[in-house]
Amino acid sequence: MENRLICICGPTASGKTALSVALAHQLHTEIISADSMQVYRNMDIGTAKPSLEERDGIPHHLFDVCSPGESFSVARYVELADEAAQKILSHGKIPIVVGGTGLYMDALIECSTFSGNDTDTAVREKYKRLAEEQGNEAVHACLQKVDPESADRLHPNNLKRVIRALEVFEQTGLTIGELNRQNKRPDPKYDAVMIGLCPADRQMLYDRIDRRVDQMLELGLLEETRTLLEDGTLTGTAMQAIGYKELLGFLNGEQSLAECVELLKQRSRNYAKRQMTWLKRDDRIHWIYYNSNEELPLVLQETTKYLQKHGVQLYHNL
């Protein structure tokens, strides 16, 4: 069991939470989130943070660890998630890592070393000003010149990560890919059994995403966004979270609510596509596809069979 992890990944709204909680009950273990937005306090509905009812008594880690106004890096995530994983392992349990942020999950498994000076913001501010004055495409063009590998991987609208790649290059003289390859551990720190979850039919996934957005609005997403905006905490990285910025047009009186909701659904579907592109490149992931929303017991059964095949001991609930 030494440094063993079970990773449940997949696109947004694919059913990761329900599967991971059911599995955690069978393993008598705890869950570590691998979601770049669920780390923020008071951003609950828009980030699809599982409610206490959905968590069903299972301890969850890496929720609510910083305020929306704070910056939160991959390195900080690895530090906190590694600490949580080691604590769970010390109790004789295998942690379940769950989320759709593939970068965070990969970084935890590798316990990669991230370089570059996070406190030197001059480069960051330079490219933010360029984006404001000339648009995201202009910043992306700068990255294409010095780091085409990252430019091909990153969408121009993923401004934060485009700027981060430029920061690394200007501070170290290396592309972010070269830097990560240099700093990578000889072997991953964790032995991860990785399971991907997704509906077999792409339209089914999109329908699930649309329903989730409707449910978020019913739960009070608009009010949550308004509160964060009025408190002045919806800034920086938190401001980029899908689920909040799309509603600003309505709150500012510039768009109808229907227009903003449709934009939110479209961007959520686009995000799911990007997640799948990232995850599909990882041949460690064993994919489980399902054909209806009622198939959780079958998905859980296939998951447990796969885990048992990889030496994971399961328990019967008392």
HELIX and SHEET records of a PDB file:
HELIX    1   1 LYS A   16  LEU A   27  1                                  12    
HELIX    2   2 LEU A   52  ARG A   55  1                                   4    
HELIX    3   3 VAL A   74  SER A   90  1                                  17    
HELIX    4   4 GLY A  102  GLU A  110  1                                   9    
HELIX    5   5 ALA A  122  GLN A  134  1                                  13    
HELIX    6   6 ASN A  136  VAL A  146  1                                  11    
HELIX    7   7 PRO A  148  ARG A  153  1                                   6    
HELIX    8   8 LEU A  159  THR A  172  1                                  14    
HELIX    9   9 ILE A  176  ASN A  183  1                                   8    
HELIX   10  10 ARG A  202  LEU A  219  1                                  18    
HELIX   11  11 LEU A  221  ASP A  231  1                                  11    
HELIX   12  12 GLY A  236  MET A  239  1                                   4    
HELIX   13  13 LYS A  245  LEU A  247  5                                   3    
HELIX   14  14 LEU A  248  LEU A  251  1                                   4    
HELIX   15  15 LEU A  257  LYS A  280  1                                  24    
HELIX   16  16 LEU A  296  LYS A  309  1                                  14    
SHEET    1   A 6 HIS A  60  HIS A  61  0                                        
SHEET    2   A 6 ILE A  31  SER A  33  1                                        
SHEET    3   A 6 ILE A  96  GLY A  99  1                                        
SHEET    4   A 6 ARG A   4  CYS A   9  1                                        
SHEET    5   A 6 ASP A 191  PRO A 199  1                                        
SHEET    6   A 6 ILE A 285  TYR A 290  1                                        
END                                                                             
